[in-house]
Amino acid sequence: MQVVDVMTSDVITVSAATTITDAARLMFRNRISGLPVCDSDSCLIGMITEADFLRLEVARHSEAEMHMVETVGEVMTQDVTTISAGTPLSEAARIMVFEDVNRLPVVDGDLKMLGIISRLDVVAAFTRPDDVIEDEIREDVLRRIMRVDLDAVDVAVEAGVVTFAGTIGTRAESALLEELVRRLDGVLRVENRLIWPPTDGPTA
């Protein structure tokens, strides 16, 4: 699964000239914690988040002569971590963890906004129905990628746990199948009970 499969395409954005008050109202009314800031060509130039408003509140009470902040451009974060639509979902999750961010703007090569992906979108990948996972294993992995006889391999998926039984050509094919399926979104564990002809000796 890729970022494009789960991202939100209809993104609420603001400009650098948007007032702080208007940005706060947008975030409150739409129950979102951050807004991409775009220029007139819909290209990303920054982000404004709840953290920016928290910093403003702290500064408002701690600085004797605080410069009055009026627009988004004065407080937004300009160095924004972005991601492309074709990035694997697992990579998006890794970036969110290591960069400690709740959302990633999805942009093209010119930084034009395509969408946004949040931590909740990643969580949603674990809610994939078992029958959808099973279909992906049968049609994409077994038939299209590995070209395995579907009648020879039994596939069962329950609560994200995949169980294989039946026969397969070689030990190496069995290991490859297990690895490919383990990487699928929504798969929690793989129980591999496949057997293969005894002529296939142990791998080095």
C-alpha positions in Angstrom: 0.0 0.0 0.0 1.2 3.5 -0.9 0.6 6.9 0.6 -1.8 7.7 -2.3 -4.1 4.9 -1.2 -4.8 6.4 2.2 -4.0 10.1 2.0 -6.7 12.9 2.3 -6.9 14.7 -1.1 -9.4 17.4 -0.1 -7.0 19.4 2.1 -7.9 22.6 3.8 -5.0 25.1 3.3 -4.2 28.7 4.2 -1.9 31.3 2.8 0.9 33.2 4.6 -1.3 36.2 4.7 -4.2 34.4 6.5 -4.7 35.9 9.9 -3.9 33.9 13.0 -7.5 34.1 14.1 -8.9 32.7 10.9 -6.4 29.9 10.9 -7.3 29.0 14.5 -11.0 29.0 13.6 -10.4 26.7 10.6 -8.5 24.2 12.8 -11.2 24.3 15.5 -14.2 24.0 13.3 -12.7 21.2 11.2 -11.1 19.4 14.2 -7.7 19.3 12.7 -4.3 20.0 14.3 -2.4 21.5 11.4 -2.8 23.4 8.2 -0.5 23.4 5.1 0.4 26.9 4.1 0.5 27.3 0.3 1.3 30.1 -2.2 -0.9 31.3 -5.1 0.2 28.3 -7.2 -0.9 25.8 -4.5 2.8 25.0 -3.7 3.7 24.2 -0.1 5.6 26.9 1.7 5.1 25.9 5.4 2.8 24.5 8.1 1.0 26.0 11.0 0.1 23.6 13.8 -1.3 23.5 17.4 2.3 23.6 18.6 2.7 27.0 17.0 -0.3 28.3 18.8 1.0 26.9 22.1 4.3 28.8 21.6 2.4 32.0 20.9 0.4 31.6 24.1 3.6 31.0 26.1 5.3 34.0 24.5 2.2 36.2 25.1 2.5 35.7 28.9 6.3 35.6 29.3 7.6 38.5 27.1 7.1 42.0 28.3 7.1 43.5 24.9 6.1 40.8 22.5 5.9 41.6 18.8 2.2 41.3 17.8 1.8 38.3 15.5 -1.0 38.8 13.1 -0.5 36.4 10.1 0.2 32.8 9.6 3.4 33.6 7.7 4.9 35.1 10.9 4.6 31.9 12.9 4.5 29.0 10.5 7.1 26.3 10.3 8.9 26.7 7.0 11.2 23.6 7.1 8.5 21.0 6.5 9.0 17.3 6.1 7.1 16.1 3.0 6.4 12.9 1.2 5.5 11.8 -2.3 2.2 10.0 -3.2 4.1 6.8 -4.4 6.0 6.3 -1.1 5.2 3.0 0.7 2.9 3.4 3.7 5.5 1.8 5.9 8.0 4.5 5.0 5.5 7.2 5.9 5.0 5.6 9.3 8.8 5.4 9.8 9.2 9.1 9.0 6.4 10.1 11.4 8.1 8.1 14.2 11.6 9.4 13.7 10.7 13.0 12.8 8.0 13.0 15.6 5.3 14.5 13.4 1.6 13.8 13.3 1.1 14.5 9.6 3.0 14.7 6.3 2.0 16.9 3.4 2.0 14.9 0.1 3.6 16.9 -2.7 4.8 16.4 -6.3 8.3 17.4 -7.5 7.4 21.0 -7.6 6.1 21.0 -4.0 2.5 21.3 -5.3 0.0 20.0 -2.7 -1.5 16.7 -3.6 -2.9 15.7 -0.2 -1.9 15.0 3.4 -1.4 11.8 5.4 -1.8 11.6 9.2 -1.0 9.0 11.9 -4.7 8.1 11.9 -4.5 7.2 8.2 -1.6 4.8 9.0 -3.6 3.2 11.8 -6.5 2.7 9.4 -4.3 0.3 7.4 -4.5 -2.2 10.2 -8.3 -2.2 9.9 -8.3 -3.9 6.5 -10.8 -6.7 6.3 -9.5 -10.2 6.3 -11.2 -11.0 3.0 -9.5 -8.1 1.3 -6.1 -9.3 2.6 -6.8 -12.8 1.5 -7.8 -11.6 -2.0 -4.6 -9.6 -2.3 -2.5 -12.6 -1.3 -4.2 -14.9 -3.8 -4.4 -12.6 -6.8 -1.3 -10.3 -6.4 1.2 -12.4 -4.5 0.5 -16.0 -5.4 -0.9 -15.7 -8.9 0.7 -12.5 -10.3 4.1 -12.3 -8.6 5.0 -15.9 -7.7 2.8 -17.7 -10.4 1.9 -20.4 -7.9 -0.9 -22.9 -8.5 -3.7 -21.5 -6.4 -5.2 -25.0 -6.0 -2.1 -26.2 -4.3 -1.9 -23.5 -1.6 -4.6 -23.0 1.0 -4.8 -19.4 2.4 -6.8 -18.4 5.5 -6.8 -15.0 7.2 -8.3 -14.4 10.6 -7.9 -11.1 12.6 -4.8 -10.3 10.5 -3.1 -13.6 11.0 -2.4 -15.4 7.7 -2.1 -19.2 7.6 -0.7 -21.1 4.7 -1.1 -24.9 4.1 -0.6 -27.2 1.2 2.4 -27.7 -1.1 4.8 -25.4 -2.9 7.7 -26.0 -5.3 10.7 -25.3 -3.1 11.9 -24.2 0.3 13.0 -20.9 -1.2 9.6 -20.2 -2.6 8.0 -20.9 0.7 10.3 -18.4 2.4 9.8 -15.8 -0.3 6.0 -16.1 0.0 6.1 -15.7 3.8 8.3 -12.6 3.5 6.1 -11.0 0.8 2.9 -11.6 2.8 4.5 -10.4 6.0 5.0 -7.0 4.4 1.3 -6.5 3.4 -0.7 -3.9 5.2 -3.0 -5.4 7.8 -1.0 -8.6 8.3 0.1 -9.1 11.9 1.6 -12.6 11.7 2.2 -15.4 9.2 1.8 -19.1 10.1 3.6 -21.0 7.3 2.6 -24.7 7.2 3.6 -25.3 3.6 5.5 -28.4 2.5 7.7 -29.0 -0.6 9.2 -32.1 -2.3 12.0 -33.7 -0.3 14.4 -33.4 -3.2 14.7 -29.8 -2.3 17.6 -29.9 0.1 18.4 -27.3 2.8 19.6 -24.0 1.6 23.2 -22.9 2.3 
